[in-house]
Amino acid sequence: MPSRTVELEGHIIDSGTMERCFTLVMDLGGHFEVEAFDIGRHEDEESYCRMEVEADTESDLREILHELNKNGAYLSDPSDVTVEPAPADGVVPPEFYSTTNHPTEIRWEGAWIDVEYPEMDCAVVVEDGESSDGPRAETRVLNGVEEGDLVVVGDAGIRVDPPERPRGSGGAFGFMQGGVSSERPSESLIGEVADALEEVQEQGGDVLAVCGPAVIHSGGADDLAALVREGYVDALSAGNGFAVHDVERDIYGTSLGMDVETMEHPREGHKHHIYAISEISRRGGLEPAVEAGVVESGVMYQCIDKDVDYVLAGSIRDDGPLPDTITDAIEAQNAIREQAREADLVLMLSTLLHSVAVGNCLPSTTKVVCVDINPATVTQLLDRGSAQAIGLVTDVGAFLPMLADAVLGEAAPKDGCGNDRGCGGSGTK
């Protein structure tokens, strides 16, 4: 029977890595024999396992080794990675290696080098080191592959490093918790999220907020705007609808035609969002509208005033859209990818569509907080592969005020829109 020897090392017992690998071999119809097994004697000592894996055919063995590779197992006698040139732009060779979102290395000319920008479902492209910087490798989405790029094929010479259970409790961001709380967020949990925000700020890291229109509809805009104003949000990713309802609220005091303070529907309020788009378009975009005094408060106002990077990705159902909205899907995806690569902590706030888009670009090591009223949405997002995640099934309008209070204290909004104008400005077109 064809066989190969693979090795595992690290905190493979308490992280569940060894159990997953044993199970994978059996589920795929293979057999294994453990040749060496050294157990770490205390919580900070790593363990080691070497085992021979057998299968009925070479094809079955390749499938088993591929799955083991994704879970951190590597061949005992690794060869250099195999590459083939891309035959055309956007076309990869057959049997190309499809990446996980875990930190990954490839073996090139006898040395291991890191694959830059870990991201799931990508190809790995190698630059052979003719420059003074030496060889390098990076993930590349398929539409970003160019003719002649050296693309990794097969599983040889690839080493994946799945996240391990951190030493200690790990706090609210428990290892592979996937936990979903359906209760009102507790002060202790909010406090831990607030601590994470403050830690990222102190260390000079980046917080990315991914926002849906429900943030505006539910009354959470003041608190998010305050977090942006005080420097706790470094980038924002949203859709056209989020920005439209944010400026609608500032100009008319409504969100989707409903007064956000009284919950009443003013006459012709259903037209306010399209009027708001018209006002922004007339000025040429959000930034000129802010400079002209058309928009004087809200989340987008604070992003522009504090020079916070934002990406508004369009969709087929958008009204308008705003001039700032990116309507080319690939261009929008690339802009989101740049934000995701810089993020150390991501707040996913009541938007499945944009949270999935961002989640697809994140490495497994990035901390994620997911808040949505729909438990299925939270579960789906947490299952996308982050090893450090908190899921809350709750109204984002309850979550954001508590978070702002915990982070900002006296600087948190106390009434109205938290500005001298009052909520929603004059309420006239």
Order of alpha helices (4+ residues) and beta strands (2+ residues): beta-alpha-beta-beta-alpha-beta-beta-beta-beta-beta-beta-beta-beta-beta-alpha-beta-alpha-alpha-beta-alpha-beta-beta-alpha-alpha-alpha-beta-alpha-beta-alpha-beta-alpha-beta-alpha
